[in-house]
Every structure is written in C-alpha cells, then in structure tokens.
Amino acid sequence: MRLTVPRRGGWRAWGAARADFERALADVTDPAIASAEIASELRRGADYVRVTIALIVVTTDVAGALTIAWDAFRSAARDDVTGWEVAAAAAQVQPEPPLTGASDHTERRSGPRTCGLRRELAARPVRRRYCPVIGSCSSGHGLWMPAPLFARKPEHCPFGHSLARGKPQKISWMPCICGPAQERAEHGRGMGHLTLWCGMCSDQDHRDTVFYEPPHDLGHRPLSGWMTRPDA
C-alpha cells in the first residue's frame, strides 16, 4: 500500500527533516510491517512536498492495513506532526492477488498467499499481505479492491452514475478527528474515513462527488455520507 502526506515548508524544510524521518520509518517495530520506505517526493508549489511512503503490511483486512500504516507514519513523524498536512493525507491499498498453481497436481487453497513467500498448507488462518500499488490513478479509474472494504458501498452517486466494479471511481483514506471518525476508531477501524470519489462527476461535470464512511461531520444536518464540491 502507499500513504501520501503533503509536507509543509517546501524542499528546504523537507531536506532538513528527511534523513531523520527515513531512519525512524526504517526503525518502526510493528511486526505487521514487512517493509516501509519513502517511494517518491514531488514538489507541489513553493510550500509543499508530496511525500509517498510504500509499505508492505501483513494483516487480515484493508481497514487494519490502513490503521497500521497510519500508526507507522505517526511513529516516524514523532514530534514533527505539525510539519505535515495530515488532513490532506491519502492512502492507496491493493491486496496481493492469489498466485496460480504451477501444475494441475499443485494443491490449491481458497485463502490469499503472501508476496513471494511459500507457506505450508495448514488449517490455520492465512493473513493477507498488502503490497505497494503499481501504476497511478491519473485515469480516474482508481483501484480494484478484491476484498470487503466498505460496510455499505453505494451503487450510484447522487447524480445517477454507477459505482459498480470497473466504473470510474477512486477509493482512498482520509485521517480525521470528527465525531464519527473517533467513534470508528473506538471500534478498532482507524480514526478517519474511507472515501469513494465518483469519476464520472469529475470527468464530465467537473464536480467532486465524494462518499465518506463513516459520514464526515462538518456541522451540517442531517448528516449524510455524500458531499459535493461545488455544492449542487
């Protein structure tokens, strides 16, 4: 998976902090993290650098992978969290696809396999490894997620565009401290929101139409999972 967080202060400020952050990231002791490294750094204007961290996380579900990755980032950032634009953080997760058997005589199993590691076929639960994303989402089609992600994923956006598998959409993670996000954290699902962006609204209508799970509380009532910018 990949976690992208904008760094405040531009190249100079990031250059002064990069070495310490990279060392702290390499020293993260969570046994669920197989690897963690800085994957890319992209300047965004004079005051921001978009830093992307690639992680391989061994866990049983996507939400768990997001929580583990965010905790690893916070641990590496240490007391320098204010130097990051955490409200603009985004995560991209791709579960590793199952490997095919080498021959018809190869024993098969329904559970996922880990990246490059061969395990004995036993009756114990298999933990899925979430690998760095290959490619980009510039086409607006986002990621195909062969794992349960949303508890209640909508079938259409409020403007009638289909959100079925294969339709233009983008799924990401937004850390947040609003009331619903804190309630989610109390249930062990990470403090933030899963977000689903409608690609058809972005491409055709130049409108951001986003579904938040749980709903994002900005003080408006009634509370809904959908938000649009500009308001329709």
C-alpha atoms as a printed R data frame, in Angstrom:
    type eleno elety resid chain resno       x       y       z
1   ATOM     1    CA   MET     A     1   0.000   0.000   0.000
2   ATOM     2    CA   ARG     A     2   1.003   3.641  -0.371
3   ATOM     3    CA   LEU     A     3   0.422   6.504   2.028
4   ATOM     4    CA   THR     A     4   0.796  10.038   0.655
5   ATOM     5    CA   VAL     A     5   1.061  13.031   3.007
6   ATOM     6    CA   PRO     A     6   1.973  16.614   1.961
7   ATOM     7    CA   ARG     A     7   4.972  18.010   3.824
8   ATOM     8    CA   ARG     A     8   4.858  21.704   4.747
9   ATOM     9    CA   GLY     A     9   7.740  24.089   4.111
10  ATOM    10    CA   GLY     A    10   8.923  23.126   0.630
11  ATOM    11    CA   TRP     A    11  12.126  21.358  -0.444
12  ATOM    12    CA   ARG     A    12  14.427  23.079   2.030
13  ATOM    13    CA   ALA     A    13  12.393  22.187   5.123
14  ATOM    14    CA   TRP     A    14  11.836  18.637   3.880
15  ATOM    15    CA   GLY     A    15  15.524  18.213   3.094
16  ATOM    16    CA   ALA     A    16  16.421  19.100   6.678
17  ATOM    17    CA   ALA     A    17  13.956  16.583   8.128
18  ATOM    18    CA   ARG     A    18  14.134  13.783   5.544
19  ATOM    19    CA   ALA     A    19  17.041  11.784   6.977
20  ATOM    20    CA   ASP     A    20  15.556  11.631  10.483
21  ATOM    21    CA   PHE     A    21  12.148  10.665   9.129
22  ATOM    22    CA   GLU     A    22  13.604   7.940   6.895
23  ATOM    23    CA   ARG     A    23  15.603   6.457   9.794
24  ATOM    24    CA   ALA     A    24  12.568   6.500  12.076
25  ATOM    25    CA   LEU     A    25  10.471   4.860   9.353
26  ATOM    26    CA   ALA     A    26  13.036   2.081   8.950
27  ATOM    27    CA   ASP     A    27  13.074   1.567  12.736
28  ATOM    28    CA   VAL     A    28   9.313   1.023  13.075
29  ATOM    29    CA   THR     A    29   8.956  -2.140  15.166
30  ATOM    30    CA   ASP     A    30   5.401  -3.225  14.318
31  ATOM    31    CA   PRO     A    31   5.731  -6.919  13.320
32  ATOM    32    CA   ALA     A    32   2.855  -6.497  10.848
33  ATOM    33    CA   ILE     A    33   5.018  -4.209   8.677
34  ATOM    34    CA   ALA     A    34   7.259  -6.228   6.361
35  ATOM    35    CA   SER     A    35   8.836  -3.133   4.802
36  ATOM    36    CA   ALA     A    36   8.422   0.655   4.810
37  ATOM    37    CA   GLU     A    37  10.284   3.188   2.703
38  ATOM    38    CA   ILE     A    38   9.959   6.569   1.024
39  ATOM    39    CA   ALA     A    39   8.726   5.836  -2.511
40  ATOM    40    CA   SER     A    40   8.557   9.313  -4.032
41  ATOM    41    CA   GLU     A    41   8.818  13.035  -3.296
42  ATOM    42    CA   LEU     A    42   7.046  15.535  -5.526
43  ATOM    43    CA   ARG     A    43   7.145  19.294  -5.142
44  ATOM    44    CA   ARG     A    44   3.680  20.916  -5.028
45  ATOM    45    CA   GLY     A    45   4.187  24.669  -5.280
46  ATOM    46    CA   ALA     A    46   6.685  26.573  -3.165
47  ATOM    47    CA   ASP     A    47   5.427  25.432   0.228
48  ATOM    48    CA   TYR     A    48   4.648  21.711  -0.077
49  ATOM    49    CA   VAL     A    49   6.328  18.436  -0.970
50  ATOM    50    CA   ARG     A    50   4.056  15.454  -1.550
51  ATOM    51    CA   VAL     A    51   5.794  12.534   0.173
52  ATOM    52    CA   THR     A    52   4.651   8.990  -0.631
53  ATOM    53    CA   ILE     A    53   5.536   6.054   1.618
54  ATOM    54    CA   ALA     A    54   5.353   2.485   0.300
55  ATOM    55    CA   LEU     A    55   4.580  -0.225   2.845
56  ATOM    56    CA   ILE     A    56   4.001  -3.956   2.801
57  ATOM    57    CA   VAL     A    57   1.597  -4.790   5.626
58  ATOM    58    CA   VAL     A    58   0.598  -8.281   6.745
59  ATOM    59    CA   THR     A    59  -2.934  -8.191   8.164
60  ATOM    60    CA   THR     A    60  -6.369  -9.720   7.774
61  ATOM    61    CA   ASP     A    61  -8.315  -6.790   6.306
62  ATOM    62    CA   VAL     A    62  -7.939  -3.499   4.473
63  ATOM    63    CA   ALA     A    63  -9.016  -1.291   7.366
64  ATOM    64    CA   GLY     A    64  -6.400  -2.943   9.547
65  ATOM    65    CA   ALA     A    65  -3.732  -2.238   6.934
66  ATOM    66    CA   LEU     A    66  -4.733   1.436   6.857
67  ATOM    67    CA   THR     A    67  -4.567   1.733  10.640
68  ATOM    68    CA   ILE     A    68  -1.166   0.033  10.843
69  ATOM    69    CA   ALA     A    69   0.267   2.223   8.062
70  ATOM    70    CA   TRP     A    70  -1.020   5.421   9.667
71  ATOM    71    CA   ASP     A    71   0.407   4.433  13.049
72  ATOM    72    CA   ALA     A    72   3.769   3.774  11.354
73  ATOM    73    CA   PHE     A    73   3.709   7.242   9.797
74  ATOM    74    CA   ARG     A    74   2.840   8.897  13.114
75  ATOM    75    CA   SER     A    75   5.647   6.979  14.808
76  ATOM    76    CA   ALA     A    76   8.166   8.095  12.171
77  ATOM    77    CA   ALA     A    77   6.933  11.710  12.306
78  ATOM    78    CA   ARG     A    78   7.328  11.684  16.111
79  ATOM    79    CA   ASP     A    79   7.010  15.225  17.477
80  ATOM    80    CA   ASP     A    80   7.048  16.763  13.990
81  ATOM    81    CA   VAL     A    81   3.414  16.016  13.087
82  ATOM    82    CA   THR     A    82   2.678  19.747  12.691
83  ATOM    83    CA   GLY     A    83   5.126  19.785   9.783
84  ATOM    84    CA   TRP     A    84   2.707  17.599   7.794
85  ATOM    85    CA   GLU     A    85  -0.657  18.411   6.233
86  ATOM    86    CA   VAL     A    86  -2.302  15.333   7.752
87  ATOM    87    CA   ALA     A    87  -5.817  16.457   6.761
88  ATOM    88    CA   ALA     A    88  -4.789  16.017   3.109
89  ATOM    89    CA   ALA     A    89  -3.328  12.513   3.580
90  ATOM    90    CA   ALA     A    90  -4.471   9.773   1.210
91  ATOM    91    CA   ALA     A    91  -3.886   6.027   1.092
92  ATOM    92    CA   GLN     A    92  -3.992   3.547  -1.773
93  ATOM    93    CA   VAL     A    93  -4.318  -0.119  -0.914
94  ATOM    94    CA   GLN     A    94  -4.031  -3.146  -3.149
95  ATOM    95    CA   PRO     A    95  -4.317  -6.651  -1.699
96  ATOM    96    CA   GLU     A    96  -1.898  -9.083  -3.276
97  ATOM    97    CA   PRO     A    97  -3.672 -11.296  -5.838
98  ATOM    98    CA   PRO     A    98  -3.583 -15.046  -5.221
99  ATOM    99    CA   LEU     A    99  -0.903 -16.996  -7.079
100 ATOM   100    CA   THR     A   100  -1.884 -19.642  -9.607
101 ATOM   101    CA   GLY     A   101  -0.718 -23.242  -9.190
102 ATOM   102    CA   ALA     A   102   2.352 -24.428 -11.072
103 ATOM   103    CA   SER     A   103   0.500 -27.513 -12.379
104 ATOM   104    CA   ASP     A   104  -2.743 -29.438 -12.121
105 ATOM   105    CA   HIS     A   105  -1.160 -31.531  -9.371
106 ATOM   106    CA   THR     A   106  -0.457 -28.484  -7.199
107 ATOM   107    CA   GLU     A   107  -2.637 -28.336  -4.129
108 ATOM   108    CA   ARG     A   108  -4.921 -25.308  -4.122
109 ATOM   109    CA   ARG     A   109  -6.432 -23.270  -1.346
110 ATOM   110    CA   SER     A   110  -9.046 -20.533  -1.276
111 ATOM   111    CA   GLY     A   111  -7.132 -18.156   1.001
112 ATOM   112    CA   PRO     A   112  -4.700 -15.470  -0.282
113 ATOM   113    CA   ARG     A   113  -0.945 -16.028  -0.486
114 ATOM   114    CA   THR     A   114   1.816 -13.714   0.627
115 ATOM   115    CA   CYS     A   115   4.259 -11.912  -1.666
116 ATOM   116    CA   GLY     A   116   6.949 -14.319  -2.782
117 ATOM   117    CA   LEU     A   117   6.702 -16.449   0.342
118 ATOM   118    CA   ARG     A   118   5.669 -20.099   0.267
119 ATOM   119    CA   ARG     A   119   3.863 -21.360   3.311
120 ATOM   120    CA   GLU     A   120   2.818 -24.836   4.238
121 ATOM   121    CA   LEU     A   121  -0.831 -25.548   3.588
122 ATOM   122    CA   ALA     A   122  -2.185 -25.802   7.097
123 ATOM   123    CA   ALA     A   123  -5.545 -25.375   8.743
124 ATOM   124    CA   ARG     A   124  -4.565 -22.080  10.334
125 ATOM   125    CA   PRO     A   125  -5.867 -18.679   9.154
126 ATOM   126    CA   VAL     A   126  -3.913 -17.059   6.352
127 ATOM   127    CA   ARG     A   127  -3.003 -13.414   6.733
128 ATOM   128    CA   ARG     A   128  -3.071 -11.293   3.609
129 ATOM   129    CA   ARG     A   129  -0.162  -9.078   2.668
130 ATOM   130    CA   TYR     A   130  -0.934  -5.674   1.203
131 ATOM   131    CA   CYS     A   131   1.693  -4.635  -1.335
132 ATOM   132    CA   PRO     A   132   2.670  -1.269  -2.813
133 ATOM   133    CA   VAL     A   133   0.445  -0.068  -5.637
134 ATOM   134    CA   ILE     A   134   1.911  -0.400  -9.132
135 ATOM   135    CA   GLY     A   135   0.881   2.335 -11.557
136 ATOM   136    CA   SER     A   136  -1.105   5.506 -10.956
137 ATOM   137    CA   CYS     A   137  -4.684   6.683 -10.695
138 ATOM   138    CA   SER     A   138  -4.358   9.522 -13.188
139 ATOM   139    CA   SER     A   139  -7.007   7.910 -15.414
140 ATOM   140    CA   GLY     A   140  -9.593   8.365 -12.663
141 ATOM   141    CA   HIS     A   141 -10.430   4.651 -12.511
142 ATOM   142    CA   GLY     A   142  -8.842   4.141  -9.095
143 ATOM   143    CA   LEU     A   143  -8.075   0.705  -7.701
144 ATOM   144    CA   TRP     A   144  -9.820  -2.634  -7.960
145 ATOM   145    CA   MET     A   145 -10.168  -3.962  -4.431
146 ATOM   146    CA   PRO     A   146 -10.818  -7.727  -4.253
147 ATOM   147    CA   ALA     A   147 -11.627  -7.533  -0.536
148 ATOM   148    CA   PRO     A   148 -14.505  -6.177   1.550
149 ATOM   149    CA   LEU     A   149 -13.794  -2.512   2.117
150 ATOM   150    CA   PHE     A   150 -16.979  -0.515   2.719
151 ATOM   151    CA   ALA     A   151 -19.669  -1.734   5.089
152 ATOM   152    CA   ARG     A   152 -22.316  -0.141   2.854
153 ATOM   153    CA   LYS     A   153 -20.837   0.831  -0.505
154 ATOM   154    CA   PRO     A   154 -23.359   2.820  -2.588
155 ATOM   155    CA   GLU     A   155 -24.331   1.510  -6.037
156 ATOM   156    CA   HIS     A   156 -24.736   5.000  -7.558
157 ATOM   157    CA   CYS     A   157 -23.671   8.561  -6.777
158 ATOM   158    CA   PRO     A   158 -26.409  11.171  -6.088
159 ATOM   159    CA   PHE     A   159 -26.288  12.133  -9.776
160 ATOM   160    CA   GLY     A   160 -27.058   8.623 -11.001
161 ATOM   161    CA   HIS     A   161 -23.589   7.471 -12.087
162 ATOM   162    CA   SER     A   162 -22.894   3.793 -11.499
163 ATOM   163    CA   LEU     A   163 -20.244   2.877  -8.936
164 ATOM   164    CA   ALA     A   164 -20.138  -0.789  -9.894
165 ATOM   165    CA   ARG     A   165 -16.804  -2.573 -10.228
166 ATOM   166    CA   GLY     A   166 -14.901  -1.286 -13.256
167 ATOM   167    CA   LYS     A   167 -16.698   2.077 -13.380
168 ATOM   168    CA   PRO     A   168 -14.644   5.284 -12.938
169 ATOM   169    CA   GLN     A   169 -14.065   5.797  -9.220
170 ATOM   170    CA   LYS     A   170 -11.271   6.350  -6.715
171 ATOM   171    CA   ILE     A   171 -11.052   4.883  -3.225
172 ATOM   172    CA   SER     A   172  -8.786   6.434  -0.602
173 ATOM   173    CA   TRP     A   173  -8.370   7.071   3.134
174 ATOM   174    CA   MET     A   174  -8.680  10.415   4.923
175 ATOM   175    CA   PRO     A   175  -7.477  10.726   8.546
176 ATOM   176    CA   CYS     A   176  -9.915  12.820  10.576
177 ATOM   177    CA   ILE     A   177 -10.878  13.651  14.176
178 ATOM   178    CA   CYS     A   178 -14.582  14.443  13.682
179 ATOM   179    CA   GLY     A   179 -17.118  12.648  15.902
180 ATOM   180    CA   PRO     A   180 -17.968   9.761  13.539
181 ATOM   181    CA   ALA     A   181 -14.261   9.174  12.822
182 ATOM   182    CA   GLN     A   182 -13.472   8.997  16.542
183 ATOM   183    CA   GLU     A   183 -16.343   6.547  17.044
184 ATOM   184    CA   ARG     A   184 -14.916   4.429  14.226
185 ATOM   185    CA   ALA     A   185 -11.537   4.410  15.986
186 ATOM   186    CA   GLU     A   186 -13.162   3.131  19.186
187 ATOM   187    CA   HIS     A   187 -14.199   0.040  17.215
188 ATOM   188    CA   GLY     A   188 -10.631  -0.564  16.042
189 ATOM   189    CA   ARG     A   189 -11.193   0.609  12.467
190 ATOM   190    CA   GLY     A   190  -8.824   3.590  12.393
191 ATOM   191    CA   MET     A   191  -9.565   7.263  13.054
192 ATOM   192    CA   GLY     A   192 -10.703   8.593   9.713
193 ATOM   193    CA   HIS     A   193 -12.901   7.937   6.702
194 ATOM   194    CA   LEU     A   194 -12.876   5.638   3.710
195 ATOM   195    CA   THR     A   195 -13.680   7.871   0.744
196 ATOM   196    CA   LEU     A   196 -15.180   6.984  -2.622
197 ATOM   197    CA   TRP     A   197 -14.887   9.570  -5.430
198 ATOM   198    CA   CYS     A   198 -17.203   9.353  -8.443
199 ATOM   199    CA   GLY     A   199 -15.021   9.500 -11.570
200 ATOM   200    CA   MET     A   200 -17.900  10.405 -13.893
201 ATOM   201    CA   CYS     A   201 -18.720  13.518 -11.866
202 ATOM   202    CA   SER     A   202 -15.063  14.583 -12.001
203 ATOM   203    CA   ASP     A   203 -14.583  13.895 -15.720
204 ATOM   204    CA   GLN     A   204 -17.907  15.092 -17.123
205 ATOM   205    CA   ASP     A   205 -19.289  17.651 -14.688
206 ATOM   206    CA   HIS     A   206 -16.044  18.935 -13.099
207 ATOM   207    CA   ARG     A   207 -17.608  18.298  -9.713
208 ATOM   208    CA   ASP     A   208 -16.136  16.498  -6.683
209 ATOM   209    CA   THR     A   209 -18.725  13.985  -5.509
210 ATOM   210    CA   VAL     A   210 -17.401  12.043  -2.521
211 ATOM   211    CA   PHE     A   211 -18.905   9.360  -0.292
212 ATOM   212    CA   TYR     A   212 -17.494   9.167   3.255
213 ATOM   213    CA   GLU     A   213 -17.724   6.119   5.529
214 ATOM   214    CA   PRO     A   214 -18.429   6.928   8.282
215 ATOM   215    CA   PRO     A   215 -20.124  10.250   7.353
216 ATOM   216    CA   HIS     A   216 -17.881  13.316   7.652
217 ATOM   217    CA   ASP     A   217 -19.255  15.695  10.282
218 ATOM   218    CA   LEU     A   218 -18.733  19.343   9.294
219 ATOM   219    CA   GLY     A   219 -21.595  20.641  11.412
220 ATOM   220    CA   HIS     A   220 -24.291  20.294   8.722
221 ATOM   221    CA   ARG     A   221 -27.517  18.439   9.464
222 ATOM   222    CA   PRO     A   222 -28.866  15.986   8.576
223 ATOM   223    CA   LEU     A   223 -25.594  14.060   8.490
224 ATOM   224    CA   SER     A   224 -25.054  12.291   5.159
225 ATOM   225    CA   GLY     A   225 -22.251  10.211   3.727
226 ATOM   226    CA   TRP     A   226 -22.241  12.203   0.463
227 ATOM   227    CA   MET     A   227 -20.637  15.598  -0.122
228 ATOM   228    CA   THR     A   228 -20.234  17.580  -3.335
229 ATOM   229    CA   ARG     A   229 -17.946  20.466  -4.275
230 ATOM   230    CA   PRO     A   230 -19.152  22.840  -5.625
231 ATOM   231    CA   ASP     A   231 -22.475  22.255  -3.913
232 ATOM   232    CA   ALA     A   232 -25.106  21.023  -6.343
